[in-house]
Amino acid sequence: MGNDSRQFFTEYLSGKLTELQAVTDQIQYLNWNRHDRYLVLRLETQQQDDRMHSSIATLGHIEAQIPEGLAFTYQQGIVVIVNLSFKHSVSSDVISSLAIILREGLFKMGVSSEFRDFLLIPQGYIQAVSALRLGKKSQSMAWCYHFDAYLLEYMLSQISHQISPELLVSSRLDALQNYDRKNNTELYHTLKVYLEHERNSLQTARELFIHRSSLTYRLERIQKLTKVDLDNPKDRLLLQLCFLLQEKDQTVT
């Protein structure tokens, strides 16, 4: 990739370039189409010496493996913009083609979702960065992290970005936890397991090692304390999100 294109993508990802005409000109220069299929990759090395991943040779190796991709250094890593439509490529094949380079360079890679608009490339980059960050945080031994696999974790992190999970969690769950502490019961855990099993009473009772009649009593008590409508899909979704937020908050602390 020429220096002009590298400069364009550096400014485009940083938000310095916002003129639609400049973006349109670059699309034409690359002989691409705005609504082709695109993928963004973010690579970071685990080596202390980062000269290897910033070398022109490494970028050349990547582009040799992905002719439909443009590789450049950005924010102490490597970014690859891939036009999947250019050679009718498949995402999995593109990723597999980098396996040797990633292994030899001790790279980890974040992969965006596939999208169909050149104007979404900056957001695709955010996806790739987020996938890499969340993948590393998960302590997975994998070398490649797909944003789609971490979508829920990303959404939870965004939900609690400005407001503490403690303030986001439904007061209904607080009521259950307070009741459990005072009465040495397990209503909070019962509700969590019940929702995890999609309200299947038999499976829930088995996991909790209780009789179904005991489960029925607990659920009646839960509904009396919380006034929650477990037949309402939105109420169930909200409660499940609250459980996940609490788990995330406890993991962080």
C-alpha positions in Angstrom: 0.0 0.0 0.0 1.3 3.4 -0.9 2.1 6.1 1.7 -0.8 8.2 0.6 -3.3 5.4 1.4 -1.5 4.7 4.7 -1.8 8.4 5.6 -5.5 8.4 4.6 -6.4 5.5 6.8 -4.4 6.8 9.7 -6.3 10.1 9.6 -9.6 8.3 8.9 -9.3 6.1 11.9 -8.2 8.9 14.2 -11.3 11.0 13.2 -9.1 13.8 11.7 -10.5 13.2 8.2 -14.3 13.7 8.0 -14.9 15.1 4.5 -17.0 12.7 2.5 -15.5 13.7 -0.8 -12.0 12.7 0.5 -13.4 9.3 1.5 -15.1 8.9 -1.9 -11.9 9.8 -3.7 -10.0 7.2 -1.7 -12.6 4.5 -2.5 -12.2 5.3 -6.2 -8.4 5.4 -6.0 -8.4 1.9 -4.5 -10.9 0.8 -7.2 -13.3 -0.4 -4.5 -17.0 0.2 -4.0 -18.5 1.9 -0.9 -20.9 -1.1 -0.3 -18.4 -3.9 -0.8 -18.0 -6.4 2.1 -15.3 -5.2 4.6 -13.4 -6.6 7.5 -11.0 -4.9 9.9 -8.2 -6.7 11.7 -6.1 -5.4 14.6 -2.8 -7.1 15.4 -0.6 -6.6 18.5 2.7 -8.5 19.2 3.6 -10.0 22.6 7.3 -9.4 22.0 9.0 -6.8 24.1 10.9 -5.7 21.0 8.3 -4.2 18.7 10.5 -3.5 15.8 9.5 -6.7 14.1 5.8 -5.9 13.8 6.4 -2.3 12.7 8.7 -3.2 9.8 7.8 -2.7 6.2 8.6 -6.4 5.7 5.9 -7.6 8.0 3.3 -5.4 6.3 4.5 -6.8 3.0 4.1 -10.4 4.3 0.6 -9.7 5.4 -0.4 -8.1 2.1 1.2 -11.0 0.2 -1.1 -13.4 2.1 -4.1 -11.1 1.8 -4.0 -9.4 -1.7 -7.4 -7.9 -0.9 -6.1 -6.3 2.2 -4.2 -3.1 3.1 -1.9 -3.3 6.1 -0.4 -0.3 8.0 1.0 0.5 11.5 -1.3 2.4 13.8 -1.2 3.1 17.6 1.6 0.6 18.3 0.0 -2.2 16.3 -0.9 -3.3 12.8 -4.3 -2.7 11.2 -5.5 -4.5 8.1 -8.4 -3.3 6.1 -9.8 -6.2 4.0 -12.1 -5.8 1.1 -13.8 -9.3 1.0 -15.6 -8.5 -2.3 -12.4 -7.7 -4.1 -11.6 -11.4 -4.7 -14.9 -12.9 -3.4 -13.1 -13.8 -0.2 -14.5 -15.5 2.9 -13.6 -14.2 6.4 -12.4 -17.5 7.7 -10.0 -18.0 4.8 -8.5 -14.6 5.2 -7.9 -15.2 8.9 -6.4 -18.7 8.3 -4.0 -17.2 5.8 -2.4 -15.2 8.6 -1.8 -18.1 11.0 1.9 -18.6 10.3 2.6 -14.8 10.5 0.7 -14.5 13.7 2.4 -17.6 15.3 6.0 -16.6 14.3 5.5 -13.0 15.3 3.7 -13.9 18.5 0.8 -11.8 17.5 -2.7 -11.7 18.9 -5.5 -10.4 16.6 -8.9 -8.9 17.0 -11.4 -9.3 14.1 -14.4 -7.0 13.4 -17.8 -8.2 12.2 -18.2 -8.2 8.5 -19.9 -5.1 7.2 -21.1 -3.5 3.9 -20.2 0.1 4.0 -16.7 1.7 3.7 -17.9 4.6 5.9 -18.2 2.1 8.8 -14.5 1.2 8.7 -13.7 3.4 11.8 -16.4 1.6 13.8 -15.1 -1.7 12.4 -11.7 -0.7 13.9 -13.3 -0.1 17.3 -14.8 -3.6 17.1 -11.4 -5.2 16.3 -9.7 -3.3 19.1 -12.5 -4.2 21.5 -12.4 -7.9 20.5 -8.6 -7.9 21.1 -9.0 -6.2 24.5 -11.8 -8.5 25.7 -10.1 -11.6 24.3 -6.9 -10.9 26.2 -8.9 -10.2 29.3 -10.6 -13.5 29.1 -7.2 -15.2 29.3 -8.0 -17.4 26.4 -5.1 -19.2 24.8 -6.5 -18.4 21.3 -4.5 -16.1 19.0 -7.6 -14.7 17.2 -10.6 -13.0 18.8 -13.8 -12.3 16.9 -15.9 -9.4 18.0 -19.1 -11.4 17.5 -17.9 -13.8 20.2 -17.5 -10.9 22.7 -20.6 -8.9 21.7 -22.4 -9.4 25.0 -19.3 -8.5 27.0 -18.9 -5.4 24.9 -22.5 -4.3 25.4 -22.2 -4.9 29.2 -19.0 -2.8 29.3 -20.7 0.0 27.4 -23.8 -0.1 29.6 -21.7 0.4 32.7 -19.3 2.8 31.2 -20.8 6.0 32.7 -23.0 4.6 35.4 -21.8 2.1 38.0 -23.3 -1.4 37.8 -24.3 -0.9 41.4 -26.7 1.8 40.3 -27.9 0.0 37.2 -28.9 -3.3 38.9 -32.6 -3.5 39.5 -33.9 -2.8 43.0 -35.8 -6.0 42.6 -32.6 -8.0 42.9 -31.5 -5.8 45.9 -34.7 -6.8 47.6 -34.0 -10.4 47.1 -30.4 -10.2 48.3 -31.5 -8.2 51.4 -34.2 -10.8 52.2 -31.7 -13.7 51.7 -29.3 -12.1 54.2 -31.9 -11.6 56.8 -33.6 -14.9 56.4 -30.8 -17.2 55.3 -32.6 -18.1 52.1 -31.5 -18.4 48.5 -34.2 -16.6 46.5 -31.6 -14.5 44.5 -29.8 -17.7 43.4 -33.1 -19.5 42.7 -34.3 -16.7 40.4 -30.9 -16.7 38.6 -31.0 -20.4 37.9 -34.6 -20.3 37.0 -34.0 -17.7 34.3 -30.8 -19.5 33.1 -33.0 -22.6 32.5 -35.6 -20.5 30.7 -38.1 -21.1 33.4 -37.9 -24.9 33.2 -39.0 -26.0 36.6 -37.7 -29.5 36.4 -34.2 -28.5 35.3 -34.1 -25.7 37.9 -35.2 -28.0 40.8 -32.5 -30.5 39.8 -29.7 -28.0 39.7 -30.8 -26.6 43.1 -31.3 -30.0 44.6 -34.8 -29.2 45.8 -38.3 -30.6 45.3 -40.4 -29.0 42.6 -43.0 -28.0 45.3 -40.2 -26.1 47.1 -39.3 -24.4 43.9 -42.9 -23.3 43.4 -42.9 -21.9 46.9 -39.7 -20.0 46.3 -41.0 -18.5 43.0 -44.2 -17.4 44.7 -42.1 -15.7 47.4 -39.9 -14.1 44.8 -42.9 -12.6 42.9 -44.4 -11.4 46.1 -41.2 -9.6 47.2 -40.3 -8.1 43.8 -43.7 -7.7 42.0 -41.9 -9.0 38.9 -43.9 -10.4 36.0 -41.8 -13.4 34.9 -44.2 -13.9 32.0 -43.1 -10.6 30.6 -40.1 -11.1 28.2 -38.7 -7.6 28.8 -38.8 -8.1 32.6 -36.9 -11.4 32.2 -34.3 -9.8 29.9 -33.8 -6.9 32.3 -33.3 -9.3 35.2 -30.8 -11.4 33.2 -28.8 -8.3 32.2 -28.8 -7.2 35.9 -27.4 -10.6 36.9 -24.7 -10.4 34.3 -23.8 -6.8 35.4 -23.4 -7.9 39.0 -21.2 -10.8 37.9 -19.1 -8.5 35.9 -18.8 -6.0 38.7 -17.8 -8.8 41.2 -15.1 -10.0 38.8 -13.6 -6.6 38.5 -13.6 -5.9 42.2 
